[in-house]
Amino acid sequence: MSPQEDALARRVAARLGARVRRELSLPEYARAAVLAPIVLRGGEPWLVFTRRPDTLRSHPGQVSFPGGRCDDSDGDGDDGAAATALREAEEELGLPRAAVRVLGLLDDVPTAGSRFVMTPVVGLVDAAADSFRPNPDEVAEVFELPVARLADPSVVEELGTVERGGFVWRVRAYRVDERVIWGATARVLDDLLPLLA
């Protein structure tokens, strides 16, 4: 990794390590993990997103981070969530696991209809290995957005609140150009963007 990438990785990992992570245990929910991939473009952090195919049964057409259900083979706890996120990013994007430096985990996020507790794993993608090869069965499109643009208050739309598992969350949508990021992915952004500022 370049010196800029290393400095960003150390800064974000320190911020993640300094916070108390909210872990949810909802017995009726399955476990899942996603990778929130960061890439450096022109010295600035960008986030990598996918758009799910319209043909999928679960969350068709939505913008998401690469991820999926945790398998027993992935292990338990933080290491298991990271293993799931890296496995899914490799399956969905063709992103080699060795090309991602895991920086830490964000708060668990429950999803509404699909009933998952999702653990977001923050990772920095080595710029030398970020040529994505999306799996067309799982990914309709891969795109990147600059963190500075996502952090602009003018792209955020407040939609109210929702309660899941005894916790209340703000519901927001991020509207950047023709892209709309909402739901669990927007809640991950709510936690992640302040750490990247």
Secondary structure, 3 states (H helix, E strand, C coil): CCHHHHHHHHHHHHHHHCCCCCCCCCCCCEEEEEEEEEEEECCEEEEEEEECCCCCCCCCCCEECCEEECCHHHCCHHHHHHHHHHHHHHHHHCCCHHHEEEEEECCCEECCCCCEEEEEEEEEECHHHCCCCCCCCCCCEEEEEEHHHHCCHHHEEEEEEEEECCEEEEEEEEEECCEEECHHHHHHHHHHHHHHC
